[in-house]
Amino acid sequence: MRFFTNFLCFAIFLLASCQNADTSSNAATSSETATPTAPVAPKAADGKKYTLTPVNSGVEFPNAKIEYSHFSNGQFAFNVSNYQLGAQTTDAGDLMCANSGKGQHIHLIFDDAPYSAQYTNVFDYAKEDGRYYMLAFLGKSYHESIKTPDAFVAHRVSVRDNSIYARSNIKDPVLFYSRPKGTYVGKDAEKVMLDFYLINANLEGQAYKVYADINGERHLIDKWQSYFIEGLPYGENTITLTLVFNSGEKVPTKLNPVTRTFTLKKDPAG
């Protein structure tokens, strides 16, 4: 009887030891997988890693206007009215996103190259000889584009000797990539603005859509507006924007798709 009692106690001791070991192992695994890899990682309702939220800017510029003047001998000139270049957009502090200390500006884009930010309407510029799609639009100090009929200029241009010697209207549908761009540090990396510009492609009319592939994760955009992306990891990130028909088929047009890589970094002081 005493032997049986001792054996039973020993068996219970072994069982308890195994359970404690399993619990300890599971706790270690949980701790390892919980290590954050992104500045902000809200859980999307559709189960995706990244969330796209419309930018709710309360500041509009319905009468802002830009017109092409000239590009000759290395000097660009635009006529800008009802818009103050170099000023801070009044709600810049409320949105808590990357903002230019130099203020409101012109985004100048040739083909699918990254834009050049210009804070005056006349500026020096150098461009290789060739034929390009050119877009210039007015941007807020936090880089959001103004999407009104008078806030942009879009042309097919021919350049020679740092001068435009021929230009015409763009007739085909074109998507120009604007943001994200460059490097975002600290708080600026928590939510990153996605913005693009459409010429001859109306998403509201259901004829076109945009696929935004964010680090390989596809998001469908059916309204032309700016979005905040959240949940991105630190390090390099890649976005590909593709203009598609409502059926999902890629539009056979120039500059489509366009891909850009940008970087998020932790605050070195934090």
C-alpha positions as CSV (number, residue, x, y, z in Angstrom):
1,M,0.0,0.0,0.0
2,R,2.8,2.4,0.9
3,F,4.6,1.5,-2.4
4,F,1.4,2.4,-4.3
5,T,1.0,5.7,-2.4
6,N,4.6,6.7,-3.1
7,F,4.3,5.8,-6.8
8,L,1.1,7.9,-7.1
9,C,2.8,10.9,-5.5
10,F,5.7,10.6,-7.9
11,A,3.5,10.4,-10.9
12,I,1.6,13.5,-9.9
13,F,4.9,15.3,-9.4
14,L,6.1,14.4,-12.9
15,L,2.8,15.5,-14.5
16,A,2.9,18.9,-12.8
17,S,6.5,19.4,-13.9
18,C,5.6,18.8,-17.6
19,Q,2.7,21.2,-17.5
20,N,4.8,23.9,-15.9
21,A,7.5,23.4,-18.6
22,D,4.9,23.6,-21.4
23,T,3.4,26.8,-19.9
24,S,6.8,28.4,-19.6
25,S,7.7,27.5,-23.2
26,N,4.4,28.9,-24.5
27,A,4.9,32.1,-22.6
28,A,8.4,32.6,-24.1
29,T,7.0,32.0,-27.6
30,S,4.2,34.6,-27.0
31,S,6.7,37.1,-25.8
32,E,8.9,36.7,-28.9
33,T,6.1,37.0,-31.4
34,A,4.6,40.1,-29.7
35,T,7.7,42.2,-30.5
36,P,6.4,45.2,-32.5
37,T,7.8,45.6,-36.0
38,A,5.9,48.8,-37.0
39,P,5.4,52.2,-35.5
40,V,1.6,51.8,-35.5
41,A,-0.2,48.6,-36.4
42,P,-4.0,49.0,-36.1
43,K,-5.9,45.9,-37.0
44,A,-7.8,46.4,-40.2
45,A,-11.4,45.2,-40.4
46,D,-10.6,43.1,-43.5
47,G,-7.6,41.4,-41.8
48,K,-5.0,43.2,-43.8
49,K,-1.8,44.5,-42.2
50,Y,-2.1,48.0,-43.4
51,T,-5.0,50.5,-43.1
52,L,-5.9,53.3,-45.5
53,T,-7.9,56.1,-44.0
54,P,-9.0,59.2,-46.0
55,V,-7.2,62.4,-45.1
56,N,-9.8,64.7,-43.5
57,S,-8.4,68.1,-44.3
58,G,-10.7,71.0,-43.4
59,V,-8.8,73.5,-45.5
60,E,-9.8,73.8,-49.1
61,F,-8.6,76.1,-51.9
62,P,-11.4,76.0,-54.5
63,N,-10.1,79.0,-56.4
64,A,-6.4,78.2,-56.4
65,K,-5.0,78.3,-59.9
66,I,-1.7,77.5,-61.6
67,E,-0.9,78.2,-65.3
68,Y,2.2,77.4,-67.3
69,S,4.2,80.4,-68.4
70,H,7.5,79.2,-69.9
71,F,10.5,76.9,-69.5
72,S,13.4,78.4,-71.4
73,N,17.2,78.6,-70.9
74,G,16.9,76.6,-67.6
75,Q,14.2,78.7,-66.0
76,F,10.7,77.6,-65.2
77,A,7.8,80.0,-64.6
78,F,4.2,79.4,-63.6
79,N,1.5,81.9,-62.9
80,V,-0.1,81.2,-59.5
81,S,-3.2,83.0,-58.2
82,N,-5.5,82.6,-55.2
83,Y,-2.8,80.6,-53.4
84,Q,0.2,81.6,-51.3
85,L,3.4,79.6,-52.0
86,G,5.6,79.4,-49.0
87,A,2.8,79.7,-46.4
88,Q,2.0,77.0,-43.9
89,T,-1.4,75.4,-44.5
90,T,-3.5,76.3,-41.5
91,D,-4.4,72.7,-40.4
92,A,-0.8,71.3,-40.8
93,G,-0.4,70.9,-37.0
94,D,-3.8,69.1,-36.6
95,L,-3.0,66.3,-39.0
96,M,0.2,65.2,-37.3
97,C,1.9,64.1,-40.4
98,A,5.1,65.0,-42.4
99,N,5.0,68.7,-43.1
100,S,7.4,71.0,-45.0
101,G,8.8,73.9,-43.0
102,K,9.1,75.8,-46.3
103,G,5.3,75.8,-46.7
104,Q,3.0,75.4,-49.6
105,H,4.6,74.6,-52.9
106,I,4.4,73.3,-56.5
107,H,4.9,69.6,-57.2
108,L,6.7,69.3,-60.6
109,I,6.8,65.8,-62.2
110,F,8.2,64.5,-65.4
111,D,7.0,61.0,-66.4
112,D,7.2,58.7,-63.4
113,A,10.2,60.3,-61.7
114,P,9.8,61.6,-58.1
115,Y,8.4,65.1,-57.9
116,S,10.5,68.3,-57.4
117,A,9.1,70.7,-54.8
118,Q,9.2,74.3,-55.8
119,Y,8.3,77.1,-53.3
120,T,8.3,80.0,-55.8
121,N,6.5,80.3,-59.1
122,V,9.8,81.1,-60.9
123,F,12.8,78.9,-60.4
124,D,15.9,77.5,-62.1
125,Y,15.6,73.9,-63.4
126,A,17.6,71.5,-65.6
127,K,16.1,68.8,-67.7
128,E,17.6,66.5,-70.2
129,D,16.5,66.6,-73.9
130,G,13.5,64.4,-74.6
131,R,9.8,64.1,-74.8
132,Y,7.9,63.8,-71.5
133,Y,4.6,63.8,-69.7
134,M,4.8,66.8,-67.5
135,L,2.5,67.6,-64.5
136,A,2.6,70.6,-62.1
137,F,0.1,70.9,-59.3
138,L,-0.4,73.0,-56.2
139,G,0.4,71.2,-52.9
140,K,-0.3,72.0,-49.3
141,S,2.6,72.4,-46.9
142,Y,2.0,68.7,-45.8
143,H,2.2,67.7,-49.5
144,E,-1.4,66.9,-50.2
145,S,-2.3,67.8,-53.7
146,I,-5.2,70.2,-54.5
147,K,-7.5,68.2,-56.8
148,T,-9.5,70.9,-58.6
149,P,-9.6,71.7,-62.3
150,D,-7.5,74.9,-62.1
151,A,-4.9,73.6,-59.6
152,F,-2.8,71.6,-62.1
153,V,-1.1,71.9,-65.5
154,A,-0.5,68.7,-67.5
155,H,1.1,68.6,-70.9
156,R,3.1,66.4,-73.3
157,V,6.3,68.4,-73.7
158,S,9.4,68.3,-75.9
159,V,12.6,69.6,-74.2
160,R,15.8,70.7,-75.9
161,D,18.6,72.8,-74.4
162,N,16.7,73.2,-71.1
163,S,13.7,74.7,-72.8
164,I,10.3,73.4,-73.8
165,Y,9.9,74.0,-77.5
166,A,6.7,72.1,-78.1
167,R,3.7,71.1,-75.9
168,S,0.3,69.7,-76.2
169,N,-2.6,68.4,-74.0
170,I,-2.4,64.9,-72.6
171,K,-5.1,62.8,-74.2
172,D,-4.7,59.4,-72.7
173,P,-5.5,58.5,-69.0
174,V,-2.4,58.9,-66.8
175,L,-1.7,58.3,-63.2
176,F,1.2,60.3,-61.6
177,Y,2.7,59.1,-58.3
178,S,3.3,61.8,-55.7
179,R,3.6,60.5,-52.1
180,P,5.0,58.7,-50.1
181,K,8.5,59.8,-50.9
182,G,11.9,59.8,-49.2
183,T,12.5,59.1,-45.5
184,Y,10.1,59.5,-42.6
185,V,11.5,59.6,-39.0
186,G,9.8,59.3,-35.6
187,K,6.2,60.6,-35.4
188,D,6.2,61.3,-39.2
189,A,6.5,57.5,-39.7
190,E,3.4,56.6,-37.8
191,K,1.0,57.6,-40.6
192,V,2.2,58.2,-44.1
193,M,0.3,60.0,-46.8
194,L,-0.5,58.2,-50.0
195,D,-1.3,60.7,-52.8
196,F,-1.4,60.6,-56.6
197,Y,-2.8,62.6,-59.4
198,L,-5.1,61.5,-62.2
199,I,-5.4,62.9,-65.7
200,N,-8.3,61.8,-67.9
201,A,-9.3,59.1,-65.5
202,N,-12.4,59.6,-63.3
203,L,-12.7,57.1,-60.4
204,E,-16.1,58.6,-59.5
205,G,-17.6,57.5,-62.7
206,Q,-16.8,53.8,-62.1
207,A,-14.8,53.5,-65.3
208,Y,-11.4,53.3,-63.5
209,K,-10.0,52.1,-60.2
210,V,-6.5,52.1,-58.7
211,Y,-4.7,49.2,-57.2
212,A,-2.3,50.2,-54.4
213,D,0.1,47.3,-53.7
214,I,1.7,48.1,-50.4
215,N,4.6,45.8,-49.7
216,G,2.8,43.2,-51.8
217,E,-0.6,43.7,-50.0
218,R,-3.3,44.9,-52.5
219,H,-5.7,47.6,-51.7
220,L,-8.5,48.8,-54.1
221,I,-9.0,52.6,-54.3
222,D,-12.2,53.7,-55.9
223,K,-12.2,57.4,-54.8
224,W,-9.6,59.9,-55.8
225,Q,-8.4,61.4,-52.6
226,S,-5.5,61.3,-50.2
227,Y,-5.1,58.5,-47.7
228,F,-3.1,57.9,-44.5
229,I,-1.3,54.5,-44.4
230,E,-0.8,53.0,-41.0
231,G,0.9,49.8,-39.9
232,L,4.0,50.1,-42.0
233,P,7.2,48.5,-40.7
234,Y,10.4,50.4,-40.1
235,G,12.9,50.1,-42.9
236,E,12.2,50.1,-46.7
237,N,8.7,50.0,-47.9
238,T,7.5,49.7,-51.5
239,I,4.2,50.9,-53.1
240,T,3.1,50.1,-56.6
241,L,0.1,52.1,-58.1
242,T,-1.7,50.7,-61.1
243,L,-4.5,52.3,-63.0
244,V,-7.1,49.6,-63.9
245,F,-10.4,49.4,-65.6
246,N,-13.4,48.7,-63.5
247,S,-13.0,45.0,-64.5
248,G,-9.5,45.0,-62.8
249,E,-7.6,44.9,-66.0
250,K,-4.6,47.2,-66.3
251,V,-5.1,50.2,-68.4
252,P,-2.6,50.0,-71.4
253,T,-1.2,53.5,-71.0
254,K,2.1,55.2,-70.4
255,L,3.7,55.3,-66.9
256,N,1.4,52.5,-65.7
257,P,2.2,51.0,-63.2
258,V,4.5,53.2,-61.1
259,T,6.6,51.9,-58.2
260,R,8.3,53.8,-55.4
261,T,10.4,52.8,-52.4
262,F,10.6,54.9,-49.3
263,T,12.0,54.5,-45.8
264,L,10.7,54.7,-42.2
265,K,13.0,55.2,-39.3
266,K,12.7,55.3,-35.5
267,D,13.3,58.6,-33.7
268,P,17.0,58.4,-32.9
269,A,16.3,60.4,-29.7
270,G,13.5,58.1,-28.6
